[in-house]
Amino acid sequence: MSKERTFVMIKPDAVQRGLTGEIISRFEKKGIKLVAMKMISVDTKLAEKHYGIHRGKSFFEPTVKYIISSPVVAMVLEGENVINMVRGMMGETDPQKAALGTIRGDFGQFIGRNIVHGSDGPDTAKFEINLWFKTEEISKYKKIDEGWLQE
């Protein structure tokens, strides 16, 4: 396996509920490298680009309205098989179906307020990272524990 990157957004409900640190801590404790992060008040244009694949669906406009309602925390995470690892840690999209121990299973209640977003594959990750971050905003560094986390 090779290192890959993924995009993660801590959504408005998690920011408002003070869960940002807890969510970031889970990724860090797993050994996933945080290479970019910022809190941002999302404008309609960015929200519509991010959710553009869902344009025309019944939940598109409510989702855009929700994402622009409060700041979010946008992150780029890096590691071996990080896309699948992060998706597993997040749990099912619907928090009522998400296993306890996952972010959504522990903190979410309803699908319309599901705490966190993560890229669903390499192409989506590349699109989302480029949409939310400039190249110079993404750090390149070696963590001192990398040798202990990977073979």
N, C-alpha and C positions, 0 to 999 in steps of 0.2 A: 504494500500500500504506500501511496505517496501522500505528502501533506497536501491538504486542500483548505480552502477558506469558505466560510459561510457568513451570511448576513443574519443578524438577529435584531429584532425590535422589541423592546419592552414597551408595551402598549399603555395608553392613558390610564386605564383602570389600575394597573400595577403601580404606575408612578404616583397616582393619587392616593393609593392605599399604603404607600411607603414600602413597597416590596422590591424596589430596584436593587438595593444592596444584597438582599437575600438571593435574588435571581443571579446576579453577577457572581456571588460567592459560590453558588452551586457549580457554575461552569469552571471557576478557578480551582475549586476543590477537586474537580474531576481531572484537572491537569490540562485543561484546554487553554491555549494561549490567546489572550485578548490583545489584538493588534491595532484596533481603532475603536473609539467610543466618543459619542457626543450626545448631549441633550439638545433637542431641537423642537421648536414649535412649528409643526408641519403646516404648510400652506396647502390650499386646495389643489393647486397644480401638481405638487409633488405627490400628494395622496392619490390623485387620479392616475398619475403615471405608475405609481407603485401597484395599484390595484387594477390597472388597465385591462388585464386579461379577463376581469370579471364585469367589464362594462356591459350594460344591458341586462344583467341579472338583477333580481329583486333586491339583493342585499348590497349592491354596489354603492348606491347613494347613502344609505344608513352607515355603511362602513367608512366611507370617506368622511362623513360628518363626525363620526366617532373619533377617527384618527386625528382630525384637526381640532378636537375639543379641548385638548390639554397636551402639554409636552410629552414626547416619547424619548426613550434612550435608544439610539441606534449604535450597533456594534458590529465589528468584524472579528470573527473568531477563527483560529487556525489550529490545525492538528491532523493527525492521521484519521481518516474516515470521519471527519468532524461533522459533516452534514447529517449523516445517519445517527451519529452519537448525540448531537444536539436535538434532533427530532425525537429520539427516544427519551431524552431527559425532559422534553416539553410535554410529551404525552399526546393522547388523541386530541384533535381539534375541538371536539365537544367535551368540556370539562366534566360533564356528567358521565361520560364514558371513559375518561382518563383514569388510569390506575393511580392509587395513592402512592406517593413517593415521587411522582412526576410533578413538574411545575404546575401544569394545569390541574392535575388531580388534587394537589394540595391547596391551591389558592383560587382556582376558578370555580364558578358555579354555573354559568350559562354560556352558550356558544357565542353570543354577541359581545361578551366581555371575557375573552379567553386569555388574558394576561400577556401573552407573548407570541411573536411571529418568528419563524425561521424558514430559510430557503428550503425548497423541497427537492432540489437537485443542483448539479453543477452549473447548468445554463442559467437557472433562476438566480443562483448565488452570484454569478458574474454580473448579471443584469442589475440586481439589487445593490450590490456593492458599488458598482459604477454609478448608479443613480444617487446614492446617498453620500458617497465619499469621493474626494479627489485623491489621486494617487499619492500625493505628498502628505495626506492625512493618515496614511496607513504605515505603521511602524514596522521596521524589520529589525529584529533582535533575537538573541538566543537566550532562553531562560536557563537558569542554572540547574533546574531540575529535569530538563529534557532527557538527559542520559539515564535518569532513574525511572522515567515514565515510558520510555520506548526502547525496544530491543534494537 
